[in-house]
Structures are given as structure tokens and as C-alpha cells.
């Protein structure tokens, strides 16, 4: 995933240690998983995702996943990113994300998609430096409304070997 996916690295690392398994991180800033299955960046790929360096990186990672799975060393893939928040963005994401998930399923690995993380409309550290904590909250209802479209899309994309975890279940205001 991208830098949003990187935010989950400490949690995944802690889980892997507790489960006595290895975890390998592959992230590239501003590059989402969906370009992995989208050819040369033309056609159905949303234009925001088809930077050539993202495509090259994603192809490398998919190939690494394939090779690792063929050696019997891979159980699953966790994917996350800066998912789009608008209805149009979520709709545009559905087809290429389905293709990327399908590519991972054909490799034979389980997939966990991590749902959206909160995006604050202000700098939290700057707010906390100037105001009380209660003034620096993002209401849960606002997050739920902002992430509804992408949450629906992620659930629609999920298939037999794909699970979706929405971290909002752990959030409060």
C-alpha cells in the first residue's frame, strides 16, 4: 500500500510477533495496491493511480508475492491505502480494486483490506498545541459519513479469500 498502509505497520508487526510469523512490508508513498493488476496505466485505471513508478513498484510486489506463495512461504496479504472519500472516487475504485484483489486470489493468498482511517481537516498536533483536546476531535458521525462510500465499495469487492476490517469499530470521537 501507500503511506496510509505504512501507518498500520506497528500493529501488523506486533501481531506477527505474537503469532510467531514473519511479516514483510511493501509500501510506496502515494501508490495504492490497485495499479498492480492494471496493465500499462491506460483504460480503466483511475488517473490518480497510474504514475509509472507506482505501476513498476506494484508489478514488482505482485511478482514477489507470486514467487513467495509458490515457495509455500506466504499465507496472506494485508492491503490498505488512502482510500477515496467521495462517492465518485469510491465508484471509480471498484473495478481496478476488484482486479487487483482477483490477481491476489489467483495467486492463492488470503487478502485483508483495511478500511479507511480518519483524515482530520486540520493539523492535530498544531490544534493540540493551541487548544484543549476537546476542540481537536473529529466527530465519529462525520468520519462515518465521509467513509460510507468507500466502506461499501470495500465490502462489495470482498470475495471468498478476502476480508475487510474497518478500523472505525475501534474509534470514538
N, C-alpha and C positions, 0 to 999 in steps of 0.2 A: 504494500500500500504506500501511501504518501506520508507526510509528516503527521497527519492526524492518526494514522495507523501506528506511527512510532510512539505516540503517547501511551499506547497500550503495552509497550514492551516490558516495563517493570512488572506489570500484572501477569503477563504471559510467562516471563522468566521465573517469577515466584511459583506459578502453577507448575511449570516444568520441573523445577527443583523438587517441589513437594511430590510430584508424580514420578520422580526419578526417570525422566525422559529428557531428551535434548530438544532444544528449540533454536532455530536459526532465523534470524531476522533479515528480511529483504525489503528495504524501503527506499524510495527515491522521492524527494520533495516535489510536490505538485504533480505527481504521476500516480494515477489511480490504477487499480487492477484491470479495469475494463479494456484497456488497449491491448491486452495480451492476446486476445482472440480476434483482433480486428484488421488483419491484413496490413495494407500499406498506408492506412490513415485516410483513405478515401471512402466514400459511400456512407454507410450508416453510422460511422463513428462520430460522436459529438465532437465538434471542432475544438472544444476546450481540452480534449484529452489526446489529440493526435500529434503532439510535439514529437519530432523524430527521436529525440533522446529518450522519451518515455517509451515509445514503441520498442526501441532497441533494448532497453532495460527489461521491459516486460517479457519480450521474447526470450531473453536470457534466463529470466527467473522461471518461466514456464518450462523451458528446456531442462533447467536444473531440477525442477520438481519432477518432471517425467523421468529423468535418469535416476534420481533418488528413489522414486517409487518403484522403478524396475528392479532396483537392487534390494527391494523389500525393506528399505530404511525409512519409509515415510508413511505416516498414518493420516495426517490431515494438514489442512492449510487454514490459517486464520487471516481473513481479509477485512480491512477497514479503510476508511478514507474520509475526505471532506465531501460527504455526500451532498448533492444539490438540495436546496430547501424549497424551491418553487415547484408548483405542480408541473409546469412545462419541463423543468430540469429533471424531475423525477421520471416523467414520461419518456424523455429523451434517453435517459439512462437505462431503461428497462431492457431493450433489445441487446445492446452491447454487453450489459452485465450478465444477461442470460447466456450470451455466447461465451463469455469468459468462464462462468460457472460450469457451463456444459463442457468446455475444454478440460477443466479440472476433473469433472466427473468421469470423462472418457479416460483420463489417466488412472482413475480408480481411487482417488483420495476423497476423504470426507472434507467438507468445507464448512467453516463457521464464518458467517458475515456478522461483524459487529455493527450495530446500528449507529445512528448519529450521536455525536457528542454536542453539548451545548456550545453555542457561539454567542459570546456576550457582545452587545452593541457598544461596549466601552472597554477600556483597559482596566481589568480587575485590579492589578497592583496600584495603578495610579488612583483609582477610586478609593481603595482601602487606605492609601496614604493621605487622602484628603477628607474622607468621610467615614461615618460609622459603618460597620459591617452590614447593618440592616439596609443601608442605602445602596449597597453594591450587589444586591441579589438580582437574579433573573427568575421571575416567577415561573414555576413549573408549568402552569397553564400556557404561558407564552411559548415555552420550549415545545410542549406537546403540539400546539397549533402549528409552529414553524416546522416541525419534523414529521407531521402526519403524512404528507405525500410520499416522502422517501421511505418511511416505515412501511407503508402499504406496498410500495414497489419492491422492497427487500423481501417482504413476505410472499409476494407473487413470484419472485424469482426462485425462491427456495424450492428445492426438489428433494428427491429421495435421500441423497447424501449431503444435503445442505441444511444447515440450521442457521437461524437468525437469533442473535442475542441483542436485545435492546437494553443498553446500559441505563436508560431512563428509569428502569424499575428500581434502581438504587439511588435515584436523585430525590431531593426535596427542593424547596425554593432556594 
